[in-house]
């Protein structure tokens, strides 16, 4: 993966990053492409620092909650190929849906990317040193987070991966092929985007009736 120019930090203030209801606010706070330095927010008292799940729930209408449940139910069977445990599947699907939704990404595309990158192995480490579900290169910690960040921890890995992909989609004006190639560090080639898009179409997109 290539380093971006000046992306705002994501790790220290979840209430700042995920309190926004709309993608535009998230894009402005997370994916600033220039003229923005690291976030310098003062620590908040624990009582004023909602969890991601709470923030997400606050911005979901009953219909949106129903859509999320339906999505998890439909994704459960194909994910069972990779994760046998039902409770583990549902927890991961919940996290993927939340992170994808907050980053303005199709959650089933995130599933396809994870399938290609790590086959849902949270402990995967590539020969190049990419880590976890979404195969994040360690240099992203200095760009987006804190030295203590554990990229094998699924919630943190998903937050990094979705933020990075959304950043590249913003750069490429929504062009999935070019954004995915940037994510893989192979801009100008199509083999990686094709793998992800095929997984999206053949495994994850069809069950939800897209």
Phi, psi and omega per residue, in radians:
X1 nan 2.620 3.106
X2 -1.706 2.584 3.111
X3 -1.300 2.462 3.071
X4 -1.486 3.023 3.016
X5 -1.707 1.914 2.982
X6 0.960 1.271 2.967
X7 -1.678 2.395 -3.135
X8 -1.132 2.615 -3.122
X9 -1.105 2.554 -3.135
X10 -1.969 -0.186 -2.823
X11 -1.606 -0.435 -2.849
X12 -1.677 -0.304 -3.027
X13 -2.438 1.395 -3.114
X14 -1.061 -0.524 3.138
X15 -1.193 -0.531 3.085
X16 -1.290 -0.715 -3.031
X17 -1.373 -0.650 -2.962
X18 -2.000 0.106 3.063
X19 -1.363 -0.263 -3.120
X20 -1.307 2.482 -3.091
X21 -1.505 -0.358 -2.993
X22 -2.165 2.726 -3.115
X23 -1.071 -0.595 -3.111
X24 -1.054 -0.744 3.123
X25 -1.129 -0.736 3.102
X26 -1.072 -0.744 -3.120
X27 -1.086 -0.691 -3.133
X28 -1.204 -0.589 -3.063
X29 -1.567 -0.451 -3.055
X30 -1.887 -0.645 -2.934
X31 -1.992 0.614 3.074
X32 -1.106 2.279 -3.009
X33 -1.664 -0.265 -3.139
X34 -2.823 2.818 3.019
X35 1.127 0.412 -3.140
X36 -2.333 2.273 3.103
X37 -1.644 -3.058 3.133
X38 -1.046 2.597 3.120
X39 -1.124 2.492 -3.095
X40 -2.230 0.543 -3.095
X41 -1.136 2.482 3.062
X42 -1.293 2.528 3.122
X43 -1.020 2.493 3.123
X44 -1.740 2.613 3.010
X45 -1.036 2.560 -3.111
X46 -0.922 -0.626 -3.098
X47 -1.164 -0.348 -3.118
X48 -1.837 0.162 -3.100
X49 -2.001 1.501 -3.089
X50 -1.177 2.646 3.070
X51 -1.265 2.861 3.084
X52 -0.998 -0.744 -3.100
X53 -1.082 -0.734 -3.136
X54 -1.148 -0.784 -3.132
X55 -1.088 -0.726 -3.140
X56 -1.124 -0.762 -3.114
X57 -1.100 -0.648 -3.104
X58 -1.088 -0.485 -3.050
X59 -1.798 0.189 3.111
X60 -1.832 2.233 2.998
X61 -1.322 2.883 3.056
X62 -0.942 -0.672 3.119
X63 -1.133 -0.736 3.123
X64 -1.114 -0.653 3.082
X65 -1.122 -0.703 3.109
X66 -1.121 -0.754 3.114
X67 -1.053 -0.732 3.126
X68 -1.097 -0.739 3.110
X69 -1.110 -0.750 3.125
X70 -1.095 -0.715 3.119
X71 -1.078 -0.813 3.137
X72 -1.074 -0.707 -3.138
X73 -1.095 -0.708 -3.100
X74 -1.314 -0.521 3.132
X75 -1.438 -0.235 -3.043
X76 -1.103 -0.790 -3.079
X77 -1.113 -0.871 3.114
X78 -1.130 -0.551 3.134
X79 -1.242 -0.406 3.127
X80 -1.062 -0.398 3.047
X81 -1.043 -0.536 -3.030
X82 -1.848 -0.566 -3.089
X83 -2.240 1.827 -3.068
X84 -1.187 -0.574 -3.030
X85 -1.345 2.166 -3.058
X86 -1.125 -0.774 -3.120
X87 -1.114 -0.702 3.113
X88 -1.134 -0.682 3.101
X89 -1.079 -0.843 -3.087
X90 -1.128 -0.650 3.101
X91 -1.135 -0.785 3.137
X92 -1.145 -0.735 3.117
X93 -1.078 -0.687 3.095
X94 -1.065 -0.804 -3.128
X95 -1.144 -0.736 3.138
X96 -1.100 -0.779 -3.126
X97 -1.067 -0.776 -3.135
X98 -1.095 -0.876 -3.075
X99 -1.157 -0.723 3.117
X100 -1.115 -0.797 -3.129
X101 -1.073 -0.749 -3.121
X102 -1.188 -0.468 3.121
X103 -1.628 -0.020 3.135
X104 1.318 0.486 -3.117
X105 -1.889 2.626 2.976
X106 -1.158 2.114 -3.086
X107 -1.084 -0.523 3.116
X108 -1.283 -0.421 2.997
X109 -1.176 -0.676 3.098
X110 -1.097 -0.700 3.062
X111 -1.034 -0.768 3.141
X112 -1.096 -0.744 3.126
X113 -1.090 -0.757 3.135
X114 -1.116 -0.706 3.101
X115 -0.992 -0.797 -3.112
X116 -1.231 -0.712 -3.033
X117 -1.294 -0.791 -2.973
X118 -2.413 -0.037 -3.033
X119 0.912 0.618 3.063
X120 1.171 0.488 3.052
X121 -1.700 1.839 -3.085
X122 -1.144 -0.349 -3.116
X123 -1.700 0.109 -3.075
X124 -1.127 2.402 3.039
X125 -2.342 2.133 -3.101
X126 -1.387 2.954 3.093
X127 -1.118 -0.424 3.099
X128 -1.483 -0.118 3.127
X129 1.714 0.083 3.090
X130 -1.209 2.529 -2.900
X131 -2.195 2.450 2.865
X132 1.408 -2.939 -3.024
X133 -0.936 -0.835 -3.074
X134 -1.777 0.207 3.044
X135 0.894 1.192 -3.119
X136 -1.564 2.262 3.062
X137 -1.281 2.425 -3.074
X138 -1.024 -0.422 -3.135
X139 -1.078 -0.377 3.135
X140 -1.149 -0.389 3.119
X141 -1.047 -0.766 3.139
X142 -1.216 -0.430 3.130
X143 -1.429 -0.638 -2.935
X144 -2.109 -0.385 -2.929
X145 -2.364 -2.403 -3.090
X146 -2.226 2.656 -3.141
X147 -0.995 -0.456 -3.096
X148 -1.409 -0.111 -3.086
X149 -1.069 2.310 3.115
X150 -1.799 1.871 -3.070
X151 -1.277 -0.161 3.032
X152 -1.481 -0.155 3.128
X153 -1.386 2.003 -2.991
X154 -0.913 -0.828 -3.127
X155 -1.032 -0.746 -3.140
X156 -1.200 -0.721 3.139
X157 -1.081 -0.761 3.131
X158 -1.122 -0.665 3.136
X159 -1.138 -0.767 3.071
X160 -1.052 -0.928 -3.030
X161 -1.061 -0.771 -3.133
X162 -1.182 -0.653 3.105
X163 -1.124 -0.766 -3.132
X164 -1.111 -0.821 -3.123
X165 -1.122 -0.722 3.102
X166 -1.106 -0.640 3.074
X167 -1.046 -0.814 -3.123
X168 -1.220 -0.578 3.054
X169 -1.133 -0.635 3.089
X170 -1.142 -0.760 3.110
X171 -1.047 -0.700 -3.047
X172 -1.673 0.275 3.059
X173 0.950 0.697 3.069
X174 1.477 0.123 3.118
X175 -1.381 1.813 -3.070
X176 -1.088 -0.680 -3.098
X177 -1.075 -0.850 -3.121
X178 -1.242 -0.641 3.120
X179 -1.127 -0.754 3.116
X180 -1.150 -0.662 3.091
X181 -1.111 -0.696 3.067
X182 -1.101 -0.738 -3.137
X183 -1.001 -0.696 -3.120
X184 -1.460 -0.199 -3.084
X185 1.355 0.447 -3.100
X186 -2.225 0.708 -3.134
X187 -0.998 2.334 -3.077
X188 1.760 -0.210 3.080
X189 -2.037 2.739 -3.040
X190 -2.033 -0.062 -3.036
X191 -1.090 -0.695 -3.115
X192 -1.267 -0.878 3.069
X193 -0.957 -0.664 3.131
X194 -1.105 -0.708 3.108
X195 -1.076 -0.797 -3.129
X196 -1.164 -0.770 -3.117
X197 -1.159 -0.617 3.070
X198 -1.144 -0.751 3.089
X199 -1.097 -0.695 3.123
X200 -1.071 -0.833 -3.099
X201 -1.221 -0.787 -2.957
X202 -1.466 -0.513 -3.042
X203 -1.959 -0.720 -2.954
X204 -1.882 -0.576 -3.063
X205 -1.361 -0.725 -3.081
X206 -1.048 -0.726 -3.118
X207 -1.081 -0.429 3.141
X208 -1.641 0.106 3.014
X209 1.308 0.440 3.105
X210 -1.339 nan nan
